[in-house]
């Protein structure tokens, strides 16, 4: 019986970052959502220091995909071998490896190899014929895009302490965790419930996978913004993770005139954010439930380090973003608490 054909892709990029930094970024998968644009969420299922199992949610051509990954980490060789199985059709299994090799002081070469069974292509075009690229061409493009995303993230390594911001807001509700979770889940109703949400559009093609478009106003300043996000809902665990994604029809803030304009001596906080990943989570106890929203933010480097006199000081940017996200999340948390405690009062 003839062996199955295999599509293969192997590409290498030069990275202006130390090999250890690049390997560390690849090894620390739970941090990917705030560092890599297409990665939405990573769950580490099991890890013994060498062998690792992950569930990875990512965005591919506007569609949310989920894959199960098995990885073997080789820190001495700075190599990571992986096997990947996409849960959604066609669900083609993959294998491959990341390799990091030094190239002079503070630099390295990063190589990604991926292999997967070639998909049957009835009516496929002959090589060289005009038209859309086949699966092999798609794989080549994906590998190049992955390498470029890792390169861009790694080359900010010496500025990440300045650019990354993590914090959390929480309230305690003397009420039902189920009512709190239901409030957070029904984001499509927030325009009628949450004052800073002016309009909410939600698409949920698969249970627990929501794509949202929110029109919001800052409770403190009144400034308005539009954000698109993917939300992954885990009701049994009392968790909802979310990541903002760029609107395909919307230019990046640094490409929009006055996107970072000053308002009352401040730059609009939404224009300072390059990536935002967060999680609503519940911690119930005998008396009620602690409800929290954890935030991870990557600040927009082009706004912080623009032309002399036009940028924003990092400390000011961090404060503005912290206050902006804190106001909006605390408002939603407070209303979730009110709904839970009001329901409890009605039952008494």
N, C-alpha and C positions, 0 to 999 in steps of 0.2 A: 504494500500500500504506500502510495506516495506521501512523503512527509508534508506537513502543512507549511505553507509559506509564512514568513515572518517579516513584519515591517520593523526596521531598525532606524534609530536616529542617534547620532553622537555629535555633539558640538562642544566647543571649548571657548571660554571668554577669559580675558585678563581682568583681574580685579585689583583695584588699588586699596587693598586691605590685607592685614596679616593673615596667614593661613589659619591660625587658630581661631581668629574672629569669624572667618567664613564657615569653618567647620562647626563652630559653636552655634551659629545662626541656624544651620541646617539640622543640627542635633536637637535643638530646643523647639520642637514642633508646636507646643502650645502657644508660643509667642508669635507664630506666623500671621494670625489674622490682622494684627496691627502693623506688621512689617511688609507683608506681601499682598498686593492689591486683590488678586483673585481668590485668596483663601478666606473663607467665611468663619470657620470654626474648626477646632481640633480637640477631640476627646482622646486622652491617653488611657487606653483600656487596660494595658498591662505593661510593665517595664521592670526588668531585672538588672539593669545597668548595661546590658549588651543587646538582648533581644527585646523588641518593642512591638506592641500592637496598638494601632491608632484607628480612629474613625475620623475622616477628613471630609468636611463639606467645602465645596468650592464652586465658583461661578464659571461656567463655560458657555460662551455665546448666549448670555442672558439667562441660561437655565441653571438652577441649583442642582448640583450633583453631590452624591455622597459615596465615598469609597472606603473600603477596609484595607488597611496597609499593615504589612509585616515588615519590620526593618531590623537589620543587624548593624550595629554601630562598631566601627573599628577606629577608635580615637588615635591610636598610635600611627596608623597608616592614613588617617584623615579620609576615610572612605565609609560610605553608608550604602549598603545593599538593600534593595526593597522589592517587595512583591505587592501588587496593587490590584484590587478587584472592585470595579464600579458596581454599585448596587442597582443602578438603573439600566434598562436596555440601551445599547446592546450588551453592556456589561463585559467587555472584552478584558481578560486578565492581562496584566503587564508585569514586567520585571525590569530591573535596571540598577544603576548605581550613580552616586555622586562621588567625585574624586577631587580632592584639593591638593595641589602640589605647590611648594614654594617657588617663587621667581624673584629673587632679590629681596632687598630690605623692604618690609612692609607691603609686599605684593605677592600675588599668587595666581595660578591658573586654576580655573574651575571647569570641570568636565561633567556633563550629564549624558548618560547613556540610557536609552529606553528601548525595550523590545516588546512587541505584542503580535499575536497571530494576525496575519493579513486578512482583512474582511473581504468576502466575495464581492466583486464589483461587476454585476451584469451590465453590459452596455458601456463599460468603462472606455474612456478615450485612449487612443494610442499615445505612447510617449511623444511629447513634442506637439501634440494637437492642442489647439486653443480650448480653453474652458476652465472650469473650477478645478482646483487641485484635488486629487484623490486622497484616500485615508493616509497613504504614506506621506504625501505633502503636508497634510494637516499635522501629522506627528512631528515632522521636521519643524514646522512653525511653532508648535507647542513647546518643544524643547528649547528653541531659541528664546521664546518669550519667558519661560521659566528662568533660564540663565540670566536674562537681562533684569528680571525682577529681583533676583537674589543679589546680583552685582550692585544694583542701585541701593538696596537696603544695606548691604555690607559696607559700601563705601561711605556711609554715614556713621560708621562705628564710633569715631572719636567725638561725635556730636550728639549721640543718642541720649546721654544724660540730660542734655539741654532740650532735646526735641520731644522726648517721651514724657508723658504725664499720666499717672495712675492715681485714682482716688475712689472714694465710695461714699454714698449717701444712704441713710437708712432711717426707718421709723419702726415703732413697735405698735402692733394692732391687737387689741383685746377682742378678737373675733375669729371667724373661720378662715383658715388658710385657703380653702376652696373658693370662697368669695373673693379674697384678695387676688388669687391667681386668675380667676375669671375676669376680673376688672382689667388686669394687665394684658390678658390674652385678647380681649375684645377691643383692640386698638382702632378698629374701624368705627367704633362708637365714640371715640374720644373727642371728636369735634363738638358733640353735645354735652360732654362731661368735663373735659379738661380745658380751662380757660385759655391756655396758651396755644392750643391746637385749633386752627381756624378751619381746616379741611383735612380729611383723611380718606385715602383710597387704599383698599387692601385686596390683594389677589392671593387666594390660597388653593392652588391647583392640587396639592397633596396635603393631607392632614398634618398640621404642625409646621408647615413650611409657608411662611407668609412673605409676600413682597409688598412693601408699603410705600406710599408717597404722601408725605405729611407737609402741610403748609402751617408753619408755626410763627408765633411772635414771642420775643423775649419778655418774660413777665417784668423784668426790671427796666428795660429800655424801650420796649415797644418795637424794636427792630424785627423785621420779618425775614424768613428764610424758607426755602423749600428743600427737603431732603428725601432721598430715596434709600430704602434699606431692605435688607433681608432679615427676617426673624425666624429663629428655629426654636420651636416650643416643645418642652419636655414636661408634660403635666405630672407624670408620676414622680419626678424629681423636684417639682416646684421650681423650674428654671425656664427662662426665656433668654436666649442669647441673640444679639442683634449686631449687625454691622452696616454702616452707611456705605453705599456704593455710588459711584458717579452716574449721573443721568447721561445716557448716550447722546442725547440731544442738547446737552448743556456743556458749555465751555468750562474749563477749570478756572477757579477764581482768579489766578494770576493773569488769565487771558481776557478777563472782563474789565473794562474801564471802571475804576473806582470801586472794585470789589473789596479792596481793603481800606476804603475811605474812612476818614476820622469822623466819629460822631461823639460830640460832647467830650472831645479830647481823647477818645478811645477809637481803636480800630474794631470794626464789626467782628465779633468773636467767631462767627461761622467762617469768615474768610481766613482765619488763622489755623484752621484744622485741615490737615492733609489726609488723615485717616482716623476713623472713630469706630471702636469696637466695645461693646458693653454687655452686661448681663443683669437681668432682674432675677433675684433668687429669694426663696423663702426658707426660714429656719423656725419651724413650729416648736412650741413647748406646751406644757400643761395649761398655761394661762392664755395663750394667744400665739402670735407669730411675729418674728422680726422679718421685715421686708427691706431688702437692700437693692441698690443699683450700683454696680461696679463699672467704672469707666476706664478705658485705656485709649489714650489720644496720642497721635503723632502730629506735632505742630508743622505747619507749612514753612519749610526752610527758606523758600524764595521771599516770603514776607518778612521773616526775621533778619535775613541777610541780603536785603535789597541794596539799591544804590545808597551811598552815604546820605544820611539825613532822611531817607524815605522808609527805612525799616522800622521794626518794632523791637523794643528791648525784650529779650527772652523772659525776664521776670514779669514784665507787664503782660506779655502774651499768656503765660501760664496762669496768672491771676485772673485775666479776663475770661479765659476758657473755663477755668475752674468755677468762677462765679456763674457764668452763663449756663453750663451744663448742670451745675448744682441747683440753680433756680428751677429749671425745667423738670429735672428728675424729682426734686423734693415736692414740687407741686403735684406731680402724678402720684407719688408715694403717699402724700397726705390725703389725697382723694381716695386712694385704695383703702387706706385705714378707715376713713369716714364711712365708706360703703360697708366694710366688714362690721364695724361697730354699730352702725345704724341697723343692720340686719339683726344683730344680736339684741339690741334694745327692743325691736319689734316683737321678738320671740319671748321676751320676759313679761 
